Amino acid sequence: MSDENVRIVRRIYDTLEAPDESVWALWDRNVDFDVSRDVWGPLVGGGRYRGTEGVRRWMLDLYSAWERMELDCEELIDVGDRVVSVLRVHGWGRLSGIEVEYRPAGIWTLRDGRVVRVVWFASRDDALEAVGHAGSS
């Protein structure tokens, strides 16, 4: 099932540039979306979001903080029943104009082909440590 989980997470990222409403079927309606461990999470809306409406709200909070933002999924790591995604986020603050680049990582938990939980971390190493793969490359 882990290859399928990687494909599901990849599909979600592939639709960020051109939103596709059908991708919401890949999210459990009660998904737990936790950005409290990510450096930027508290700055763009805070801790935890519940359900697909919560994820949509977080996305609006995130994108509204930036004048322009580029988000690239650089790596998807199969860690058994979960997937770790490593991103490159490059943006220019809406109010400050300051250019920022960072690489957060998310741990995606899926059940029955749907995302049930995503927990964001400040770095790849932090996420890999959280899934018991510290020092993995």
N, C-alpha and C positions, 0 to 999 in steps of 0.2 A: 504493500500500500504506500510505502514512502515515495516511490517514483511518482505515483499519482498525486501525492501531496505536493511534491515539488512542482508538478505541472499546474496544479490549481493556484499555488502562490504566484508562479510565473504569469499565469493568465491575468490575475488581479493587477500585477504591475504593468503588464502590456496594455491594459485598458486605461491607465491613468492619463495618458496623453489624449486619447480619444474615448471619453467615457461611454460605457456600454451598460445600459440599465440591467441587462441580463446577468452581469457579473455579480449583482447583489444576491443572486440565488446561491452563490458559493459561500455566503456568510450565514452562519446560524443566526436566527432572528434575535437570540439572546446573547450574542457574542460579548465577551469581556475584553475591552480594548484598554490596555494599561500603558500610559505614557509617563508615569510618575518617576521611573528610573532613568528616563532620557533627559539629557541636559536641557533641551529646548521644550520638553513637554509642559512643564509648569508655566512657561512663558507664553504659550499659545493655547491656553484653555485648561491646563491642569491635569490632574491625576488619572482618573478612570472614567471611561465611557461605557455605557451599556447599550446593547442592541445595535441593529444596523442604523437606526436614527442617531444614536450616539456617535457612531463612526462617521456618519455623514457630517454631523455637527463639528466633530474634531477636524475633519478635512477642511471645512469652511473656516474654522478658527486658524488652522495652519496656513492655508493659502492667503487669507486676508492679512496676515502679518508681513507678507513679502510684496515688494513692488514687482519683483520677478523671481521665480524660483525654478530651478532645474533639479529633478529628482531622478537618479538612475540607480537601478538595482544592479550592483556590481557582482554579486555572488549569492547563490542559493546553496545552502549546505544541508544535506540530508543527515539528520541526527536521529534516525529510527522513526519514532512516531511523531516527530516534530521537524520543522524546517527552520533554519536560521537564515534570515535575509540580511545582507550587508548592503547599505545604501551609500551613495554619494549625494549629498544635498549641497547645492550651491545656490545662494540667494542674495538678494539685495533688499535690506530692510525698507519697508514702506515709509516709515517716518524718518528713520535715520539715514537711509541710503547706504549704510555700511554693508560692505560685501563680506559674506560669511561662507565658509565651506566646512562641512563636518561629515563624519561617517558613522551614523547610528546603526544599530543592528536590532532586529526583531526576532523573537521566538514565536513561531506560529504553531498552534496546536489545532489539529483537524480531527473531526470524527465524522464518519459516514459521508466523506466528500465535502464537508463544510467547515469553515473556520469557526472554531468555538472560543478561541482565546489568542490574543497577540499581546506580548509584553515587550516593550521597547527599552533598549539599553543604550548608553552613551557610546559604546564601542563594540567591535567584533569580539575582542577578548572577553569583555564582560558577559556578553551573551553566551559565548562558548563555555565559559566557566560555569554559568548558571545551568547549562545542560550537561555538565560533567565532561566537557571536552577541552579543558584548559590546555593551552599550549598547542592545540591542533592548528595545522596550516591548511 
